[in-house]
């Protein structure tokens, strides 16, 4: 996928269409349930597009994206990214037509899930719980709940049926209806509008290795027919949500079998959640992009050089996995995970950029993550609007002297004019002359330094595999 300016330019035209009627109640659902997940920019874009629809109209007039930029006071790149997030969470569908005069888009607004669908979704409700916490989540459940009617045992229903109130039409009326039958049909190329219920979020089932799963399941315990379409969809969603592979999913499925050797989807969800919370000490997954979005991946072709292989690794690996790889497969500490999560949420850095930051900081500070140092560099990268792995690597190379001063500033009492002595280790992707001698402190033991360097190189080789 190309950059945003290849996909969208200000003069491109668009119209807005609604997939069915949107109700005022939908605003509350979008505000309280969706906005915490997608952010204010996405929420603002949805509301702006919705407002372009006049009352009782499902189509808007044609506008340019330049007008949209002025209305929202946002640049086109941010609008494009917000559009992608709305598409991903199921609130927008986009269609494009390219002609000699230029491109035109149709933005089809999708209604949000009903509160009942959302809170029983099994994916979005988990993310919302993780994002806003137990107390606020319970408050929203109360907000979108109503008191059920009193138990029927106390009241007898006296409602009349249709046939109790109305009489059948006469034969003469039937003849009249036959004469106007054509008038009752909707005109060609038109349709009656009404409320369209939104479908729940569904992860593509091809992302999960079902062949490996089925190969590991004993058919006498779990018949193949038990892995039907609904079960496959549930497994795909749970695998994405909780980062479960086919081997781990096997034991979870066995715990969700009923007495008829069928898979109970609710039990499957509960088993997957219990498994994740057991592994992660009662925590739930957060809504962060697990790996670098395809839009911001620069290494699309098969990598050939070492640098291209490293870029590909950083683009296709989650920050959590990078931390594990740097630790030789051991689970990262709570404090390290918390530092990275806070940076991702507060600084809004993409996962691939975070991976470069992790590698850069840990190799520079003797395999330690220092919160203040990480946040300072992350803030700089945010202000520079770094989006890709290559941009992050280039900036780290260009600014590594400055970052060295930041890391040594509080430890040294030297004058700021004094040239710093370089004692840190650097990742392999730094473009420096290999013949240049590594300057060290006179008190540094050369043997220890070489041993430390070999140790770092071994760790790099380990996680590249």
C-alpha positions as CSV (number, residue, x, y, z in Angstrom):
1,X,0.0,0.0,0.0
2,X,1.3,3.4,-0.9
3,X,1.6,6.6,1.0
4,X,-1.5,8.7,1.8
5,X,-0.8,11.1,-1.1
6,X,-0.9,8.2,-3.5
7,X,-4.3,7.2,-2.2
8,X,-5.9,10.6,-1.7
9,X,-5.3,14.2,-2.7
10,X,-7.3,17.4,-1.7
11,X,-9.0,17.8,-5.1
12,X,-10.5,14.3,-5.0
13,X,-14.3,14.5,-4.7
14,X,-16.5,12.5,-2.4
15,X,-20.2,12.0,-1.5
16,X,-21.5,10.5,1.7
17,X,-24.2,7.8,1.8
18,X,-25.7,6.2,4.9
19,X,-26.3,2.4,4.9
20,X,-29.8,2.8,6.4
21,X,-31.1,5.4,8.8
22,X,-28.9,6.6,11.6
23,X,-30.7,7.5,14.8
24,X,-30.0,10.1,17.4
25,X,-29.3,7.3,19.9
26,X,-26.4,6.2,17.7
27,X,-24.6,9.4,18.7
28,X,-24.5,8.1,22.3
29,X,-23.2,4.7,21.3
30,X,-20.5,6.3,19.2
31,X,-19.6,8.8,21.9
32,X,-19.4,6.5,24.8
33,X,-18.5,3.1,23.3
34,X,-16.6,3.7,20.1
35,X,-14.8,7.0,20.8
36,X,-12.5,5.5,23.5
37,X,-11.4,2.9,21.0
38,X,-10.8,4.9,17.8
39,X,-10.0,8.3,19.3
40,X,-11.4,11.8,18.9
41,X,-10.1,12.3,15.3
42,X,-12.0,9.3,14.0
43,X,-15.1,10.3,16.0
44,X,-14.9,13.8,14.6
45,X,-14.6,12.5,11.0
46,X,-17.6,10.2,11.4
47,X,-19.8,13.0,12.9
48,X,-18.7,15.5,10.1
49,X,-19.6,13.0,7.4
50,X,-22.9,12.3,9.1
51,X,-23.7,16.0,9.4
52,X,-23.3,16.4,5.6
53,X,-26.4,14.2,5.2
54,X,-29.6,16.3,5.4
55,X,-32.6,15.2,7.4
56,X,-34.4,12.2,5.8
57,X,-31.7,12.0,3.1
58,X,-29.3,9.1,2.6
59,X,-27.0,10.9,0.0
60,X,-25.0,14.1,0.4
61,X,-23.9,16.6,-2.2
62,X,-20.5,16.2,-3.8
63,X,-17.6,17.9,-1.9
64,X,-13.8,18.0,-2.2
65,X,-11.4,16.7,0.5
66,X,-10.0,20.2,0.7
67,X,-13.3,21.4,2.1
68,X,-13.2,18.5,4.6
69,X,-9.7,19.6,5.7
70,X,-10.9,23.1,6.3
71,X,-14.0,21.9,8.2
72,X,-12.0,19.7,10.5
73,X,-8.8,21.7,10.7
74,X,-6.9,18.5,10.0
75,X,-4.3,17.7,7.3
76,X,-5.1,15.1,4.7
77,X,-2.8,12.5,6.2
78,X,-4.6,12.5,9.5
79,X,-8.0,12.4,7.8
80,X,-6.8,9.4,5.7
81,X,-5.6,7.6,8.8
82,X,-8.8,8.3,10.6
83,X,-10.7,7.0,7.6
84,X,-8.7,3.7,7.7
85,X,-9.5,3.2,11.4
86,X,-13.2,3.8,10.9
87,X,-13.1,1.2,8.1
88,X,-11.2,-1.3,10.3
89,X,-13.7,-1.0,13.1
90,X,-16.7,-1.4,10.8
91,X,-18.1,2.1,10.8
92,X,-17.3,3.1,7.2
93,X,-17.0,1.6,3.8
94,X,-15.1,3.4,1.0
95,X,-15.6,3.1,-2.8
96,X,-13.5,4.8,-5.4
97,X,-13.9,5.5,-9.2
98,X,-11.0,6.8,-11.3
99,X,-11.7,8.8,-14.4
100,X,-9.7,11.2,-16.6
101,X,-11.1,14.2,-14.7
102,X,-9.9,12.7,-11.4
103,X,-11.0,10.4,-8.6
104,X,-14.3,10.4,-6.8
105,X,-15.2,8.5,-3.6
106,X,-18.3,7.2,-1.9
107,X,-18.1,7.1,1.9
108,X,-20.8,4.8,3.2
109,X,-21.5,5.3,6.9
110,X,-22.3,2.1,8.7
111,X,-24.5,2.1,11.8
112,X,-22.8,1.2,15.0
113,X,-23.5,-1.9,16.9
114,X,-26.5,-1.8,19.3
115,X,-25.5,-1.7,23.0
116,X,-26.5,-5.3,23.4
117,X,-24.4,-6.4,20.4
118,X,-21.4,-4.3,21.6
119,X,-21.4,-5.6,25.2
120,X,-21.8,-9.2,24.0
121,X,-19.4,-8.8,21.1
122,X,-16.5,-10.7,22.7
123,X,-13.9,-8.4,21.2
124,X,-14.8,-4.7,21.3
125,X,-16.2,-5.0,24.8
126,X,-12.9,-6.6,26.0
127,X,-10.9,-3.7,24.4
128,X,-13.2,-1.1,26.0
129,X,-12.9,-2.7,29.4
130,X,-9.1,-2.7,29.1
131,X,-9.2,1.0,28.0
132,X,-11.5,2.6,30.5
133,X,-11.3,0.3,33.5
134,X,-13.8,-1.7,35.5
135,X,-15.7,1.2,37.2
136,X,-16.3,3.2,34.1
137,X,-17.2,0.0,32.1
138,X,-19.8,-0.9,34.7
139,X,-21.2,2.7,34.6
140,X,-21.6,2.5,30.8
141,X,-23.4,-0.9,31.2
142,X,-25.8,0.7,33.6
143,X,-26.2,3.7,31.2
144,X,-27.2,1.5,28.3
145,X,-29.4,-0.9,30.3
146,X,-33.0,-0.6,31.3
147,X,-35.1,-2.2,34.0
148,X,-36.8,-5.3,32.7
149,X,-40.6,-5.6,33.0
150,X,-41.8,-7.3,36.2
151,X,-41.9,-11.1,36.2
152,X,-44.9,-12.4,34.2
153,X,-46.0,-14.5,37.2
154,X,-47.3,-11.3,38.8
155,X,-49.1,-10.1,35.7
156,X,-51.4,-11.7,33.2
157,X,-51.1,-10.5,29.6
158,X,-54.3,-9.1,28.2
159,X,-53.0,-7.9,24.8
160,X,-55.4,-8.5,21.9
161,X,-54.2,-10.2,18.7
162,X,-54.6,-8.8,15.2
163,X,-57.6,-11.1,14.4
164,X,-59.3,-10.1,17.6
165,X,-59.4,-6.5,16.6
166,X,-59.5,-6.4,12.8
167,X,-61.8,-8.1,10.3
168,X,-60.7,-9.7,7.1
169,X,-61.0,-7.6,3.9
170,X,-63.9,-8.1,1.5
171,X,-63.7,-9.7,-1.9
172,X,-64.2,-6.3,-3.4
173,X,-61.2,-4.9,-1.7
174,X,-59.1,-7.8,-3.1
175,X,-60.1,-6.8,-6.7
176,X,-59.1,-3.2,-5.9
177,X,-55.7,-4.3,-4.7
178,X,-55.1,-6.4,-7.8
179,X,-55.6,-3.2,-9.9
180,X,-53.0,-1.2,-8.1
181,X,-50.4,-4.0,-7.5
182,X,-47.8,-2.3,-9.7
183,X,-48.2,0.9,-7.7
184,X,-47.2,-1.0,-4.5
185,X,-43.8,-2.0,-5.9
186,X,-40.8,0.2,-5.4
187,X,-39.4,1.9,-8.6
188,X,-36.4,0.5,-10.4
189,X,-33.0,1.4,-9.1
190,X,-34.5,2.5,-5.8
191,X,-35.1,0.9,-2.4
192,X,-37.1,1.7,0.7
193,X,-34.8,3.0,3.4
194,X,-34.8,1.9,7.0
195,X,-32.6,0.8,9.8
196,X,-29.8,-1.6,8.8
197,X,-28.4,-3.6,11.7
198,X,-24.6,-3.5,11.9
199,X,-22.6,-6.7,11.7
200,X,-20.1,-7.6,14.4
201,X,-16.4,-7.2,13.9
202,X,-15.0,-10.3,12.2
203,X,-11.3,-11.2,11.7
204,X,-10.4,-12.9,8.4
205,X,-10.4,-16.7,9.1
206,X,-7.5,-17.2,6.7
207,X,-5.2,-15.5,9.2
208,X,-5.4,-18.5,11.5
209,X,-3.8,-21.9,10.8
210,X,-6.8,-24.2,10.9
211,X,-4.9,-27.0,9.2
212,X,-2.4,-27.1,12.0
213,X,-5.2,-27.0,14.6
214,X,-7.2,-29.8,13.0
215,X,-4.0,-31.9,12.7
216,X,-3.5,-31.6,16.4
217,X,-7.0,-32.4,17.4
218,X,-8.1,-36.0,18.0
219,X,-11.2,-36.5,15.8
220,X,-12.7,-38.9,18.3
221,X,-12.8,-36.1,20.8
222,X,-13.5,-33.2,18.4
223,X,-15.2,-34.2,15.2
224,X,-14.3,-32.0,12.2
225,X,-18.0,-31.0,11.8
226,X,-17.7,-29.3,15.2
227,X,-15.4,-26.8,13.6
228,X,-18.2,-25.1,11.6
229,X,-18.3,-21.6,10.2
230,X,-19.4,-19.9,13.4
231,X,-16.8,-21.7,15.4
232,X,-14.1,-20.8,12.9
233,X,-15.1,-17.1,13.1
234,X,-15.0,-17.2,16.9
235,X,-11.6,-18.9,16.9
236,X,-10.2,-16.3,14.4
237,X,-11.5,-13.4,16.6
238,X,-10.2,-14.9,19.8
239,X,-6.8,-15.8,18.2
240,X,-6.4,-12.1,17.2
241,X,-7.7,-10.7,20.4
242,X,-5.6,-12.8,22.8
243,X,-2.6,-13.6,20.4
244,X,-3.3,-17.4,20.5
245,X,-1.6,-19.7,18.1
246,X,-3.0,-23.1,16.8
247,X,-1.1,-25.1,19.4
248,X,-2.4,-23.1,22.3
249,X,-6.0,-23.0,20.8
250,X,-6.1,-26.8,20.9
251,X,-6.3,-27.0,24.7
252,X,-8.7,-24.1,24.9
253,X,-11.1,-25.9,22.5
254,X,-11.0,-29.1,24.5
255,X,-12.1,-27.0,27.5
256,X,-15.2,-25.7,25.6
257,X,-16.6,-29.1,24.5
258,X,-20.1,-30.0,25.7
259,X,-21.5,-33.5,26.2
260,X,-22.4,-33.8,22.5
261,X,-18.8,-33.1,21.4
262,X,-19.8,-29.7,20.1
263,X,-18.0,-26.5,20.8
264,X,-19.9,-24.0,23.0
265,X,-18.8,-20.6,21.7
266,X,-19.5,-18.8,25.0
267,X,-17.4,-21.4,26.8
268,X,-14.7,-21.0,24.2
269,X,-14.6,-17.2,24.8
270,X,-14.5,-17.8,28.5
271,X,-11.7,-20.3,28.2
272,X,-9.7,-18.0,26.0
273,X,-10.1,-15.1,28.4
274,X,-9.2,-17.2,31.4
275,X,-6.1,-18.5,29.6
276,X,-4.9,-15.0,28.7
277,X,-5.5,-13.7,32.2
278,X,-3.7,-16.6,33.7
279,X,-0.7,-16.0,31.5
280,X,-0.8,-12.2,32.0
281,X,-1.8,-12.1,35.7
282,X,-5.5,-11.1,35.3
283,X,-4.8,-8.4,32.7
284,X,-6.8,-8.0,29.5
285,X,-5.4,-7.1,26.1
286,X,-5.3,-3.4,25.1
287,X,-6.4,-2.0,21.8
288,X,-3.0,-1.3,20.2
289,X,-2.0,-2.2,16.7
290,X,-0.1,-5.5,17.1
291,X,2.3,-4.9,14.3
292,X,3.2,-2.1,12.0
293,X,0.2,-1.2,9.7
294,X,0.6,-2.2,6.1
295,X,0.2,1.4,5.1
296,X,3.4,2.3,6.9
297,X,5.5,-0.7,5.9
298,X,8.4,0.1,3.5
299,X,9.9,-3.3,3.1
300,X,7.1,-5.0,1.0
301,X,9.4,-7.1,-1.2
302,X,11.4,-10.1,-0.1
303,X,14.3,-8.7,1.9
304,X,17.8,-9.4,0.6
305,X,20.3,-7.4,2.7
306,X,20.8,-7.6,6.5
307,X,19.3,-4.1,6.9
308,X,16.2,-5.1,4.8
309,X,15.7,-8.3,6.9
310,X,15.9,-6.3,10.1
311,X,13.4,-3.7,8.8
312,X,11.1,-6.5,7.8
313,X,11.4,-8.1,11.3
314,X,10.7,-4.8,13.0
315,X,7.7,-4.2,10.8
316,X,6.1,-7.6,11.3
317,X,6.8,-8.1,15.0
318,X,4.9,-6.8,18.0
319,X,6.8,-4.7,20.5
320,X,6.0,-7.3,23.2
321,X,7.7,-10.0,21.0
322,X,10.7,-7.7,20.4
323,X,11.1,-7.3,24.2
324,X,10.9,-11.1,24.6
325,X,13.5,-11.7,21.8
326,X,15.9,-9.2,23.3
327,X,15.5,-11.1,26.6
328,X,16.3,-14.5,25.0
329,X,12.6,-15.5,25.1
330,X,12.0,-14.6,28.7
331,X,8.8,-12.7,29.6
332,X,9.5,-8.9,29.9
333,X,9.0,-7.3,33.3
334,X,5.8,-5.5,34.2
335,X,7.7,-2.1,34.4
336,X,9.1,-2.5,30.9
337,X,5.7,-3.4,29.4
338,X,4.1,-0.5,31.2
339,X,6.7,1.9,29.8
340,X,6.1,0.8,26.3
341,X,2.3,0.7,26.6
342,X,2.3,4.3,28.0
343,X,4.5,5.5,25.2
344,X,2.2,3.9,22.6
345,X,-0.9,5.4,24.0
346,X,0.4,8.8,25.0
347,X,2.8,9.5,22.1
348,X,0.8,7.6,19.5
349,X,3.9,6.0,18.0
350,X,3.3,3.1,15.6
351,X,4.5,-0.5,16.7
352,X,7.3,-0.6,14.1
353,X,8.7,2.8,15.4
354,X,8.4,1.5,19.0
355,X,10.4,-1.5,18.0
356,X,13.3,0.7,16.7
357,X,13.0,2.7,19.9
358,X,13.2,-0.4,22.1
359,X,16.3,-1.7,20.3
360,X,18.0,1.6,20.2
361,X,17.5,2.4,23.9
362,X,18.2,-1.1,25.3
363,X,21.5,-1.4,23.4
364,X,22.5,2.1,24.4
365,X,21.7,1.7,28.1
366,X,23.1,-1.7,28.9
367,X,19.8,-3.6,28.1
368,X,17.7,-1.4,30.5
369,X,14.6,0.6,29.7
370,X,14.7,4.0,31.5
371,X,11.3,5.6,31.5
372,X,12.4,9.2,31.3
373,X,14.9,8.5,28.5
374,X,12.4,6.5,26.5
375,X,9.7,9.2,26.9
376,X,12.1,12.0,25.9
377,X,13.2,10.2,22.6
378,X,9.6,9.1,21.9
379,X,8.4,12.7,22.4
380,X,11.0,13.9,19.9
381,X,9.9,11.3,17.3
382,X,6.3,12.2,17.8
383,X,7.0,15.9,17.1
384,X,9.0,14.8,14.0
385,X,5.9,12.7,12.9
386,X,7.9,9.5,12.5
387,X,5.7,6.8,11.0
388,X,8.0,4.2,9.4
389,X,10.8,2.0,10.7
390,X,13.2,3.4,8.2
391,X,12.4,7.0,9.3
392,X,13.0,6.1,12.9
393,X,16.3,4.4,12.1
394,X,17.5,7.4,10.0
395,X,16.6,9.9,12.7
396,X,18.3,7.8,15.4
397,X,21.5,7.8,13.3
398,X,21.3,11.6,12.7
399,X,20.5,12.5,16.3
400,X,22.5,9.9,18.2
401,X,24.9,12.5,19.5
402,X,22.0,14.5,21.0
403,X,20.5,11.4,22.5
404,X,23.9,10.5,24.0
405,X,24.0,13.9,25.7
406,X,20.4,13.3,27.0
407,X,21.5,10.0,28.5
408,X,24.7,11.4,30.1
409,X,23.4,14.8,31.0
410,X,22.3,14.0,34.5
411,X,25.2,11.7,35.2
412,X,28.0,14.0,34.3
413,X,29.1,17.3,35.8
414,X,31.1,18.3,32.7
415,X,30.6,21.6,30.9
416,X,28.2,21.4,28.0
417,X,30.9,22.5,25.7
418,X,33.1,19.5,26.4
419,X,32.8,16.8,23.8
420,X,31.2,13.7,25.2
421,X,33.1,10.4,25.3
422,X,31.2,7.7,23.5
423,X,31.0,4.5,25.6
424,X,27.6,3.2,24.4
425,X,26.9,0.3,22.1
426,X,24.9,0.9,18.9
427,X,22.6,-1.3,16.8
428,X,24.0,-2.8,13.5
429,X,21.9,-0.4,11.4
430,X,24.0,2.6,12.4
431,X,25.9,3.6,9.2
432,X,29.3,4.2,10.6
433,X,32.8,3.4,9.3
434,X,33.6,-0.1,10.7
435,X,37.3,0.8,10.7
436,X,36.7,3.7,13.2
437,X,38.0,2.8,16.6
438,X,35.6,2.8,19.5
439,X,36.6,5.5,21.9
440,X,36.3,4.4,25.5
441,X,37.1,5.7,28.9
442,X,40.8,5.2,30.0
443,X,39.5,3.2,33.0
444,X,37.5,0.9,30.8
445,X,38.8,-2.7,30.6
446,X,39.2,-3.6,26.9
447,X,38.5,-7.3,27.5
448,X,35.3,-6.6,29.3
449,X,34.3,-4.2,26.6
450,X,34.8,-6.8,23.9
451,X,33.0,-9.4,25.8
452,X,30.0,-7.1,26.3
453,X,30.1,-6.2,22.6
454,X,30.0,-9.9,21.7
455,X,27.1,-10.5,24.1
456,X,25.1,-7.7,22.5
457,X,25.8,-9.1,19.0
458,X,24.7,-12.6,20.0
459,X,21.4,-11.2,21.3
460,X,20.9,-9.3,18.0
461,X,21.5,-12.5,16.1
462,X,19.2,-14.5,18.3
463,X,16.2,-12.2,17.8
464,X,16.8,-11.8,14.1
465,X,16.3,-15.6,13.7
